[in-house]
């Protein structure tokens, strides 16, 4: 499945395996020029999923850099940023 073009229902099904709990719905928050953002809603949890489609014209690992930066901040006690999972 290509998450860059997947429906919200397909996103919810795929996201359940990523977050470790059953995602009941994936609500599109916005579609940017280089990503898609969904609010994931579960029975007692919620999260945000950000999808970066591959772009041949821009080979940077945007997801990897964002995840690394958020992980670095979390390791150093910064709590005013999203916690990467």
Residue, then its C-alpha position, 0 to 999 in steps of 0.5 A: x500500500x502507498x500511504x501517500x495516496x491511501x484513504x483514511x480507512x487504509x491509513x487507520x488500518x496501517x497505523x494500528x500496527x505502528x502505534x500498538x493500539x487499534x486505530x478507530x479512525x484517521x482524520x485528515x488534518x491537513x495536506x501540505x506540499x510535502x506531507x499528509x497529517x492525520x489525527x489517529x483516534x482510538x478507544x482511549x488514545x490519540x496520536x498524530x501520523x505524518x506521512x512524507x511521500x517520496x519525492x525524486x526531486x528532493x531525496x532528503x530523509x525528511x521523516x528521519x530528520x524530524x524523528x531524530x530531532x524529536x527523539x533528541x529533544x525527548x532524551x534531553x527532557x524537552x516536553x513541549x514537543x511531540x513525542x515520537x513513536 
